[in-house]
């Protein structure tokens, strides 16, 4: 809404710090509001499924290509080092650990942040500045629940699904490279690959993906839903959605890895 | 252009605003504003850009909250309604946005279907289609039913925006600059439509505009908002029967005064 802020002192460090904490407080309020509305009827199942289709299905091609290339490149890059020790037979185990523990969730999240996060920021931002969100509100529909709730749920569900898919495609890429060089059979490759993966690895990988998906949804929706200053604001919302979610993904990755390592 | 005499009930006030104040930071936009709208009347609100006209109708529909004062619409204090009451209240109010605010990702049919299926979940698809086709016929745009908003002209967008509000059969219509950005022919179509809506749907309305042609041919009363308050109120002729240069500047701009 047309609230004016006194930004005259925001260039001072104290003003910036204050602004930062206000922003953090607003984001927490936004998240709490999400949890408040999402469990109350009427449920927006149709919109959630629609968003899952756009966020998940429409990202499959990009995730397939990147996953496949990562599998091949990581295998090719690792081979010389292992070959020095005569340990190329460890390639399936090495790749599977790297892909499941780190690469699949991280790469999927970064791709989704770039593709989906920016799209959510721009779409909601454009709806905000063209008063479509106000129009929804005055027609007796809760725009927060319909637009924000459905998108955050969809990213939280779809990023783990895409992560698992990305992991499988990366392993397939790796297998093709290993097969071409070492003539390893598919059965032998995947037996070696999965024998080194523990339940904790898979569990932590999916947990990471859920957290990353939620972060991408919140960052995109928060930036878009609070867009001000017309079309310039829409561009800024799309950009901020990507930058903030990528930054948070790396921070979360570090925290989750620390926790999982201490459990292991 | 001649307008049929509307049935205005002066004993029945549908919108009652008293002592309304609203500020943004240090800028006070509305100062002790008082305004009454009677059942069945079209009230036109004139005022320069930035004088708080849009803020006023956003307060009426609960999109903004006043700093002080009371806004009673259909007997309900708007700023005291809880979420559930607000949702029910808003179904009685139609809001036509300045930029139409049609949902870009939906066709015309889906734009009209959206508020209907969200608020009247017991309707079957046949009833929904009938309602959509009915209001689109009323605004003369049935042929655009499967088009996208991006394929419509400015005037068509405004009419679809009005149809979208009419589908819920509101008792009050709020028009934010209904003729802005339109060519004269499209403006006249919108003016005619506003009067038809008043007659057919028995609505009471607030029409915000800079366009005196629109004001003259749609409004039973004109209120001029100056310096945050209603400076003049009355029929078109009464309002402009003055030497006040601030008031006459509207008239001179729209009708180039020969004197």
Interface residues (C-beta under 8 A of the other chain):
Chain A: X1 X2 X3 X4 X5 X6 X42 X123 X126 X127 X130 X131 X132 X134 X135 X136 X137 X138 X139 X140 X141 X142
Chain B: X24 X25 X26 X27 X55 X58 X61 X62 X63 X64 X87 X88 X90 X91 X93 X95 X97 X98 X99 X101 X102 X103 X104 X105 X114 X115 X118 X119 X121 X161 X164 X165 X168
